[in-house]
Amino acid sequence: MLLKAVFWDLDGTLIDSEPYWHQGEIVIAHANGGEWDENDGWEGSGTPVPDVARRMIAKGCALTVEQIDKQLKDYVYHAEVERLPWIDGVQEVLRSLKDAGVPSMLVTTSPRRMAENIMAQTGGLFEGYVCGDDPVAHKPDPAPYLTAAARLGIAPEDMPYCVVVEDSMTGIRAGAASGATTIAQTGWIRNDTSMGPQFASIASYVGIDATALDAFVRQRVA
């Protein structure tokens, strides 16, 4: 198997958590004099929370960026502790990789406590994680993916032998810029990512396992 590792984004890739974020935005905005709806939430999908907070303020939310950032992350964290909304089939993909001896790493801009919650609920399916609290540049910079690879002892020149699975354009650009074989998960995001720099796109995890991901790498490096 040529596949060396798989790096996973969190929201919209492993878990269908965008509804948690959007509902939190709506609750916070409406409680503080702002206007916000689900379409506003999708427009900010994949962007840092402070950027979303500034848009919420522009639409009348009477809180600071820092207040929105804390309240929104608290809302989503507690929702995820109560129930992780796993995307259908993804846990089977993770188990297939584990059985094949291919490490998976979580690479997310979410805070450390959210990453730790994933670690606690996956029973050793991930080797580790890079999160938004780590001292590296955020996506679309490739730094989070290169950092995750370095933690596995994978050199930058070997990134084509690694797969990145992402859903947002921000994340897809980060994965592609890292040199990894980047796969866009299009099934749980409303924004059109078809023109992104990904190597391939998938709409579900049907038919995806360690062998299928290795095949993407083999096509890429051929």
Salt bridges, closest charged atoms under 4 A:
ASP9 OD1 - LYS139 NZ 3.03
GLU18 OE1 - HIS22 NE2 3.18
GLU38 OE2 - ARG190 NH2 2.89
ASP40 OD2 - LYS59 NZ 3.01
GLU43 OE1 - ARG55 NH2 3.08
ASP51 OD1 - ARG54 NH2 2.76
ASP69 OD1 - LYS73 NZ 3.16
ASP74 OD2 - LYS70 NZ 2.80
ASP74 OD1 - ARG113 NH2 2.38
GLU92 OE2 - ARG95 NH1 3.81
GLU127 OE2 - LYS98 NZ 3.82
ASP134 OD1 - ARG112 NH2 2.91
ASP134 OD2 - ARG151 NH1 3.64
GLU166 OE2 - LYS139 NZ 2.72
ASP214 OD2 - ARG218 NE 2.67
